[in-house]
Amino acid sequence: MRASPGFQSPVFGADALRFTVIFFEKVGQCSLRSGATFTMLRRIISFRHFSAMVIVLCGFIMAAAQTKDAVQPRTGSISGHILIDNKAAADIQVAALNLEGLNRRSPVMQTKTDSEGYYHLAGLPPASYQIATFTPNMVAAEKGTQSPYNSPFFATSQNVLLAAGEDVNDIDLKLVRGGVVTGRITDADDKPIAEERVSIQFVSENGQPAPRIPSQFGPTPMTDDRGVYRIYGLPPGRYRVSVGQEASGAIGSPSGFYVLTYYPDATDLTRASLIDVIAGAEVSNIDIKLKRRAETRSISGRVVDAENGLPLSGVRLGLQVFHEPGRPYSTGTSATTTADGSFTIAGVTSGKYAVYIGTDDGGSDFYSDPVKVNVGEEDVSGVQINALRGTSISGTVIPENMELKELLTQVPGLRVTAHTWAGGDGAGVPTFYSAGESIVRSDGSFTIPGMRPGRASLSLLARDPLKQPTIIKVTAGGVGVPQGLEITREPLSGVELVVAYGTGVISGTVEVQGGSLSDYRAEVVCSRQVGRTYPTGSGAYPDARGHFTIKGVAPGTYECRMALGFTAPPSQGRTVPRPPQFPPQTITVTNGTETQIRFAIDLTPKGVGP
C-alpha cells in the first residue's frame, strides 16, 4: 500500500515516541488482546501516530523475544571465612580470579570480610575460580592448601569450580603471618647498591629440588636507596639468599652486573649459608657484600645472503648460551640487522656462545647454522652469519567431527608451529633446532616459511592455553606421516593436519574417605587412542570440594584415570601413605553434552578400621 504524502517514518518521527509513551499509559493493565483497547486508542490518536506506535511496539516485542532467546547463564556465589592465627580476620580483601579467562591475575569480583571474617562473592558466572586474599605477608596455615597451579607449601588460595546458579559455602582460608628476611647489599667499598634484585630459594629438608617462592601480588624484592631489602610472607623453613648473575655465559645490561653471590659472601653454592625462618618472626642482618662487577662485552658482525653475498636487513638474531657445566640454552635477542646487514649483541659476559638467525616467530625466509663464538676480555667482531633461504611447509587444518568455521570460532588465533633439528658439528656445537609458525587462515590453510631441511615436527598452539586442539593425523600427499615430516630444500605442500577438538565436557567429583588430599597432588586425566601414535586428551585438577571439569573434549571413547602423587616429600617425623592406584573408567563423549564420572579414594591407613 502506498503511503500518504504526510506520512513520516516512525523511526525518525519525534511524535512517534511521545505517542508510544501515551499508548503504554493508556493501556496500563489492559490486555492487548482486547479489541476495545485498540478501538479506544484508534479514536484518540491519528492513523499516522497509531501506525508509528504499533511499529515501535513490535520492536519492543521483538527485542524482548531476542533477550529471552539469549538468556545469560545464572550467576552464583562463593562464601566463607578468613582466619588469621585461628581468629576471624576483618577488613581483608578477598578476590575471585577467573582461571578460565585470558587474564587470570585480574579479579573479576572482590570484597572485604566483615567483623566475623566472613566474605561473600556474589554475581559470579559459571567458571573455575581461584579465591585468594590480598595479603602478601600471609601464608597458608596448613601445607598442601590448594593453589591454581598446585604448588605446595606457599598457596594462600582455594580453587572452586562454580556451576550455573550454584552457591558454594565454607570456602575458608586459614592463614598465618609469614616470616621476614631483611638485610643490606653493599659493594666492595661498603657503599649501598640500590635497585638490585634479591633472590630467595626454599631449601627442602631432604635435599629434594626446591620449589620457587611465587610472587602472587607483590613485586620482585629489590634494594632501596640505602641498599636495604625486605622479603616478607615467607613460609617456615630454610632458605638461601643471593644477589647477582652467574659470571660466565650470561646476558645482562651493557653496563655490566654483579657476579652471583650467596649470603654471606660466597660465589660457590656449596659455601652458601642457610637461613632458618619462623612464621611471624623476622630474620635481620642478612647482609651480602658484592665483591666485583662483571664487565660485559659485545658480539658484532654481519648477516649476508649465502647465495650472493649481499647483506640482509631486518633479520633478528638469536643466541645459544653455553654454561659450564650444563646444557646450552637458546634465547632470543633484541638485535636486528641494519641496512648493511650489521648487528650488535650487547651485554654478554665472558663465555661460550653461538649466534644464529632467529626464526621462531615465522617472520623470516632465511635460517642459518649457529656460528660458535668465544667471548673473553675483548669485544668480538667480524662474525659473519651466512643466511640460507629456507623452504616452506604449507597445508590445511581439517577438524574432526566439526566444521572449520566452528573450530576457528571456538579457538581463535590458532597457529601451526614447526621444529626441525640439526645434528651437532662435533666441535662443541650440540644438536640445534630451528622453528617457524603460521596463523591458520579462515580457509584452514597455513604456510610456514624459512624452514631448515631435516625432520620436522608439527604442533598446534592456541591463544588460550585452556583450549588446545590436538593433531591426531598428519598426511603429506595423501600418505600418513606418523614420525614427522622429512623437509628438503624443495617446498612441501599438501600437508593435512586432522585436528581433534570438540564441545564435549567431562565433569565429576573426587570423594575422599579416611584422610585428606592435602599431602597429595590429584589429577584426573582422560585420553583416547587414535590409531597407534596419536593419543589425544587432557586433564584437570579437582577443586577444594573435589569437583573437576574438562572442556573442549572431542567426541570419542575415553579412558579416565585418577593420578595421585606427593605434593612434596613428607617432613621429618611424618609418615604419609603411598598414593593408591585406581583402575581407569571408560566413558563416551559427544559434542554439546556433559559426561559425569566419579572417583572414590580411601586413604584409611592399613590396619585401621572401625
N, C-alpha and C positions, 0 to 999 in steps of 0.2 A: 504494500500500500504506500502510495506516495505521501510524504509528509507535507503539511500545510506550510506556506511561506513563513508563518510566525513561529514555527516550532524551533526550540533551542535544544541543543544537545544536553541531556541530563547530566553528562559528565562535567560540563563546564558551567552549567547554569547555577548561579548562587541561590536563586529561589528554590531550586530543587532540594537543596539541603535543608532550607528553612521549613518547607512543607513536609519534608520527611520527618523532621522533629515533631511537627504538628500531628502527623499521622500517628506516631507512637504515643503521643499524649492522648489522642482521641481514642485509640484502640484500647489502651490500658489493659485490663484483664479480659477483654472480649476475645472470643475465639475468631481466628482468621477464617475459619470455615463458614462463619455466619454471613449469609447473603445480606442481612440488614446492615451489618457493619460496612460493607463495601457500598451499599446504596447510600448510607448516610454520608460517607466520605465523598462519594461521587457528587453529592449535592453541594458540599461546602467548598470543594476545590475545582479548578478548571481542568479540562481534559489534558492540557499541556503539563500542568503540575502533577496531575494524577499519574500520567504516564511516567514522568521522571521519578516520582516516588516509588512506583512499582518496580522500576529498573533498579533503583538503589536498594530496595528491599530484597530483590533477588540476589543482589551482590552480597548482602549480609547473610542470606541463607546459604549461598554457595561457599562463602568464607567459613561459615560455621561447619558445613559439611567437610571441607578440606581439613579444618582443625581437628574434627573428630577422627578423620582417616589417619592423620599424622599424630596420634596420641604419643606423648612423650612417656618414657619409662617412669614408673612410680619411684619416687625417691625414698630413701631410708635414713637411718641414723645409727651412730656408734657412740656409746657412752661408757663411762667407767670412772675410776678414781685414780688419782696420782698420789702416791705415798712417798715421802722422803724420810728416811730413817724410821720407817713404820709409823709415821704420823701424817695426817691429812695435810696436803700442801695446797694452800690457797693462792690465787692470782698467778697460776702457772699457765703459760701459753701452750696450748695443745693444738696440733695441726693434723689434718688428714691430707696425705700426699697420694695422688693417683699413680700407682705403679704401672698402669697401662697407658698413661699419657706420654707425649713426647718429652715434656719437661717434668721429670719425676722428682725434682727437688723443689718445685714451686707448689706451695699449699693450695688446695682447692677450697679448703674451709679451715678456719681456725677459731678458737675461743679461749676463754680463761676458766680455770677451775674456781668453784665457789668456796665458801668458808669451810666446807667439809671435804674439799679436794675433789669434788665431783665435776665432770665435764660432760657436755652433750653436744655432739656434732650432728646437726640435722640438715635435711635437704640434700643428701648425697645420692647421686645417681648410682645405679649398679656398676661396680668395678672392684678391682683389687686395690686396697689402700694400705698405706703404712701410717700407723698412728704414732706420732713422735712428739716430744716436748722440745721447746727451745731452751734447753738447759745444758749448754756445753760443759758446765762444771760438774754435771752429774753423770753417774754411770749406773748400769743395771745392778740391782742388789743381788741378783741371782745369775750365776753363769748359765749360759745357754739360752737366755731370753732371746726371742726371735728378732731378726733384723731383715731388711729387704733382700740381702744377699747371703743370709745365713752365716755371717761372720761371727765366730764365737767370742765370748767374753765382753765385747765392747758395745753391744747393742743396747740402746735405751728406747726400743720401739717394739710394736707388735704389728703383725700383718693380719688384715681382716679381709676376707672375700665377702663382699656385701651383695646380696641378691636384691632384685627389684622390690621395693616396699618393705624391706626387712629392717627390723630394729634390733641391733646387736648390743647387748648389755654386758657389763662386768669385764670390759677390756681394761684391766688395771695395769698400771706401770709402777713398779716398785723400784725406787732409786735410792742411791746413797751418794754422798758427796765424794767426788773423786780426789785423788791425790794431786799434789802440785810439785813440779820440779822447776827451780829457778836458779839462775847464775849469771855470770858476766863473761863476755867474749872480748878478748884483747889481742893485740898483735905482739910481736916480739919486743916492741918498745913500751909495752904496757899501756898502749893507747886504745880506747874503746873502738870497736868495729860496729858501725851502725848498719841497719838494714841487711843483716846477714841471716840466711836461712839456717835454722837449727833443726836437726833430725833426731827423732827418738824412736827406739825399736824395742818392742817387748821381747824378752828372752824367756822361753818356756823352761819349766822346771827340769825336764828330762832331756833337754838339748834338741828337741824336735824343731823343724822350721817354724819360726815365729811369725804370726800374722802382723800386718802393719796396723798402726793406730789410725783409724779412719778419721778424716776431718769432716764431721757431719754438718755443722753450720758455721764454724769459726774459721778464720784464716789460718794459713800456714804459719807456725811460730817464727817470728823474726825478732832480731835485736832492735832496741830503740836507740836514741842518740847517745845513750850512756853505755851502749853495748850490753844492756841487760835484756834477758829473755825470761819469759814465764810461761810454762806449759802446764795447763790445768785440765781437770776432767780425766785423770788417768786411773784406770782400774788398778787395784792392788796387784803387785808383782815386782819383777826385777826388770830393769831397763838399761839400755845402752844409749848414751847421748853422743852426738857427733856434729861436726861442722865442716863444710868444705866438700871438695870433689876429689876423686882419685887423680893422682898426678899424671899417670900415663894413659894415653889413649882416651882422652876426654875432650868434649867440645864445650866451651864456655864463652864468657864475654871476651871480646878482643882485648880488653884491658887487663885480662888475667883474673885468676881466682885463687882462693886459699886451698892448700892441699888438705885432703881429708884428714881430720884429726879427731880422735876419740877422747872422751874425758878419762884422765885429766889432761894428758899431753901426748897420747900415743898415736903414732901413724900406722901401727900394726894392730890389727883387730885382736890378736891373742893377748895383747898387753892392755886392752881396754878394761876399765873398772866398771863393775855393775852397781846399779843404784837400786836400793830397796824402797818401794813406795807403799805407803799405808793409806787406806781410804780416809779422806778428810784431813790428812796431815800434809805438811809442806817440807820438802827436802830442799834446802838452800845451799848456796855457795858451791854449786856445781859449775865451777869456772873452767874455761878452756882457753889456753894461750896458744894462738896460732903462730907457728914458727916462721913460715915463709909464704910468700905469694907466688903461685906458679905462673910463669910467663907463658903467654900464648903466641903461636906463630900463625902463619897463613899458608895456604896451598893455592897456587895460581897457575893458569895455563890457558889453553885454547881448545875449542871443540871444532873439528873440521869434518867435512864430508869425506868418508874414506874413499869414495869413488873418484872425486875430482879435486880434493884438497881445499875446497872453498870453505870459508868459515860459516858456522851456523849460529844464528842469533835466536834468543828466546828459549834456549834449551836449559832445562832445570837439571841441576847436579845432585847426585846422591853420594853418600859416604858410608863405607864399610869400616867399622871400628874394631880393632883387634886388642882385646885386653890380655894381659899376661898375669896369671893363666886365665883360661876361659875361652869360650866360643865367641867368634865375632858377631856383631850385630849390625844391621843396616839401618840407616836413618836418613831422612830427607833433610835438605838444607835450603836456605833461602837464596843461595847463589844461583843466578841465571846468567847465561852468556849475553854479552853486549853485541853491537852490530858487527864487530870484527871477530866475534867468536870467543872473546876472552872471558875469563871468570876468576873470581877470588873467593875462597872459603876461609873465613877468618875465625879466630878463637879456638884453634886446635893446640893441644899440648904435644910434648914430645911423645912419640909412639908410632905405631904402625897403622896405616890406613890403606884403603883402596877407593879410588874415585871412579864414578860411572855416571851414565846418563839415567836420570830417574824417569821411569815410565809408568809407575803405578797409578797415576791419575788419568791415563789414557789420552793424554794431550799431545803426544809426540809420535811422529812417524819413524823415529830413529831409536836405536838402542846401542849399547856398547859393551865391550868386555871391561871388567874392572881393571884399572891401572894401579898397581901397588906403589905406595909412597911411604918412605920413612922420614918422619919429622924429627929433627934433632934440635940443635941450638939456633938454627937459622931458618928463615922462611924458605919454603920450597917453591920454586918457579919453573916454568918451562914444561909443565906437564901437558902432554898432548893426548886428547881423547879422540880416537877415530870413530866417528859415528857411522853405524851401519844401518842402511834402510831396512826396517823390519817388514815382515809380512803381515797379513791381516787374517783375522778369523771372523767370518760373518755367518749368520744363520737366523733361525727363528725359534722363539719360545712358544711351545704348544702346551696349554694347560690340559690336565687330565680331568675329565668329568666337570668341566667348567668352561664357559665362554671366555675368550681372551679379554674382552671389554670388562667383564666382571672381575677377572683376576687383577687387571691394572687399576680398577677402582678399589678393590679390597687392599691391594698392596701398591700404593703409589710410590714412584721413584725407584722402581725395580731396576737393578743393574746386573749385568753379567760380567764376571771377572775371570781372568785367565792368568795362570802362572806357568812359566817354563823354567826348567832347571838346566844348568850347565855344570859340568864336572870341574874339579879344581885343576890348576895348572901344574901341580907337582912342585911348585916353588913357594908355597906359603899361602896362595890364594885358594880358599876352600870352595866347596860347592856354592854356586851363586845362582840366584833366580832373577828373572825379570817379570814384571807384571803389567797388566793393562786392564781396562774396563770400558764398558759401553752401557749407556742407558738403553733400556728396552723401549723401542718406539711404539706408537699407537697401533701399528700393524703387527707387532710382535717381533720385528726384526731387530738385529743388533750387528754392529761392526766394531771390532777391537783392532786398532792399528798398532804398528810399531812392535810387533811380537818377535821375540828371538826364536829361531828354529830350535826344535827339540820336542820333548814330550810335554804336552800342555794338559793341565787340569783345569776344569771349568767349575765355577760355583756361582751362586746367586746371593745377592745382598739386597736387603730391603731397608728403607729409611727407618722404619720402626723395627727394632730388634725383636719385638714380640710377634712379628709377622714375618716368618721366614719360610718361603716355599722351598721345596726340596726337589732336586733333579733326580728323577728315577730312571731315566733312559737317555743315552746320547747316541745319535746316529750321524754318520758322515757319508753322504752319497747313498743313503738308504741302508748302510751297513752299521750294525751295532758296534759301539766302541766302549767296551767295559773297563778298560785300563788306562784311558787317557788318549788324547789326540796326538798323532805324530805331525809336527809342524815342519814344513820345508820352507825354502825361500819363495815358493810359489804361494799366492794367496789361497786360503782354504775357505771354500764357500759351501753352502748347502748343509750346514750343521743344524741339526734339530735337537732341541732340548725339551724333552717331555717333563713337565713340572707337576708335582703333586701339591695341591692346596685346596682347601675346601672351607665350608661354613659349618661343618660339624663341630660339636662341643662334647668333650668328655669331662664329667664332673663327678664328685663323690666326697666321701669322708674317710678319715683315718681315725679309728676308735682305739683308744689305748686303755688297757687294764693292767693293774699290778705294778704301775710305775709311771714314769714321766719321760717324754721325749727330750727333756732339757739337755741330756748328755749325748743326744744323737742328732745326726743330720738326716732328715727323712726326705725322700723324693719319690714321686710317682712317675714312672717312665712308660710310655705307650709307644709301640713301634709295630710296623708291619713289614713284611718282606716282599719286595717287588723284584721278581727274577732272582738272580743269585748274588748280585753285587750292589744293589741299590736299596738298602733299607731306608725307611722313612718314618719319622715320628718325632715326638717331643715330650717334654716332661713338665712337672710343676711341683712346687714345694707347698705342703699343707700350711694353712694359716694358723693363727692362735687357737682356733677351735677344731683344727684337723680338717677343715674344708679345703678343697682344691678344685681347679678348673683348668682345662687345656682347650684353647680356642684355635680356630683356623685349621681344623683337622680334616684331611681329605677322606672321602668315602673309602671304606675297606674294612677288613678284619684285622684287629689289633690284639697284640698281647700286652697286657699292662702288668707291670711289676712294681712292688714296693721295695725300695732300696734304703737300707739303714746303714749309716756309718757314724763313727765317732766325730763329734764336732771338734774335739781336741783330746789329746791324751789325758787320762784321768790324773788328777792331782795326787800328790803323795798322801797315803793314808786312806784313799778312796778306792773302792772296788766297783767297777761298772761292768755288768754282764755283757758278754759278746752279743752284738746285734743278731737277732734271729733271722732265718731265711724264710721266704714266702714263695709259694707256688704262683705262677702267673695266672691271670684271669683273661679269658678270651671274650672280646666284645666286637660287635659290628656297628660301624658308624656310617651314617648317611648325611648328606648335605641338609643344613637347616634344622637338624634335630639335636637333642641333647641326650647323651647316654650316661646313665648313672652307674657307678661301681662303688664298692665298699671294701675297705681293708680293716681287719681286726688284728690288733697287736697285743699279745700277752707278754708283759715284761716281768711277770712274777718270778722271783729267783727260784731256781730249782731247789726242791726240798722244802719249800714254804707253801703252806696251804691252809685252808680253814680248819 
